[in-house]
Amino acid sequence: MLYTPPPRDPNAPPVRVNLLSDTQTRPTPAMREAMARAEVGDEQIGDDPTVNLLCERVADLLGKEAAVFMPSGTMCNVAATLVHCRPGDEILAHESAHLIAREGGAHAALGGLQITPLPGADGQFSPDTLRKALHPRTRYQPPQTLLSVEQTANIGGGTIWKKGVLEELVRIAKAAGLATHMDGARLLNACVATGISARAMAEGWDSAWIDFSKGLGAPIGGVLAGSRAFIDEVWRWKQRLGGSMRQAGICAAACVFALDHHVDRLAEDHANARALARGLLQIAGLKVQEPETNLVFFTPDGAGIPGNKMVTELRKRGVLLAMMDGRIRACTHLDVTAAMVEETVSHVREIIRAG
Ligand SMILES: Cc1ncc(COP(=O)(O)O)c(C=O)c1O
């Protein structure tokens, strides 16, 4: 299984340290206040002022003409591929991409699309790998119409695609007639970690989106951006998929609040992730991937404990995290403090000591 949280145990203590995912963040009291005060209207007919403000802000942030508010990041990906591609088309993406294994087969089921998985370390493929995967347009092969990358690469360890590599990928894709899509579920983590603006990161990518329900701490929502013509087509799919909303300004207000208050603080999550990795590295036998952002992947097998046993034992001590693709993933976010990180490291040490 791709994603394995610990088994539910009615006798387990309450979760005190929640490292399961940055989707676990709870809206803060100030965010809830902003939601309560939101001016609202009918989003489906374009009349919600707070949604409109959010879309303008994200379009500007990503350097695109227009943007649309979606209930989830998954719907941003699905609507984008449905607009960029036609049935029978081929998408190129990394083999660990969310698009491939975590969206319920939506791209095949709804769009008749196939996704070619590209190999590469840490969730990233090289420009050369992309070049080799391209084929000429013949009557035999599926038309290759879209290149997709995840910034940051989730299962790759929250790694950051370098700006120069992103630029080269765009050049190669464009020369081959492909459109380009950036899954920016954690794009702002990459921006805060590197100091490179979101506009620069997304430059040249035909569509890009950011998720508000992860490290940014909002309860719901992603915003997908692109050219005005692209967004008009996305709106058709949003309607078809049942993603058009009504007084969605309540949720958009949380996202606007997050843009104002929760972007720079992502640096704290990155510092906590580094501290967690440093602490874990001091425990003999643990294999830890150096975090670039807020995700820490590690395997305790070398210390004599299989990953799933470690996850179960940690849960018994009030620490929640999960196995992901054979490794343990710990995710730092708004609701995780430096003290919680220290506590987690000492639990891991004790569990290993107890065998
Ligand atoms: C890289 C990536 N893309 C897309 C998604 C989907 O986002 P959502 O959960 O908002 O549908 C996720 C969620 O974890 C993700 O990590």
The ligand as an ORCA input file, in Angstrom:
! r2SCAN-3c Opt
* xyz 0 1
  C       2.008     16.701     -4.863
  C       0.529     16.674     -4.602
  N      -0.312     16.949     -5.601
  C      -1.645     16.955     -5.410
  C      -2.194     16.693     -4.179
  C      -3.684     16.705     -4.017
  O      -4.132     17.742     -3.204
  P      -5.526     17.644     -2.440
  O      -5.318     16.755     -1.260
  O      -5.815     19.066     -2.064
  O      -6.533     17.090     -3.394
  C      -1.352     16.380     -3.110
  C      -1.922     16.060     -1.779
  O      -1.296     15.514     -0.913
  C       0.053     16.368     -3.325
  O       0.910     16.068     -2.340
*
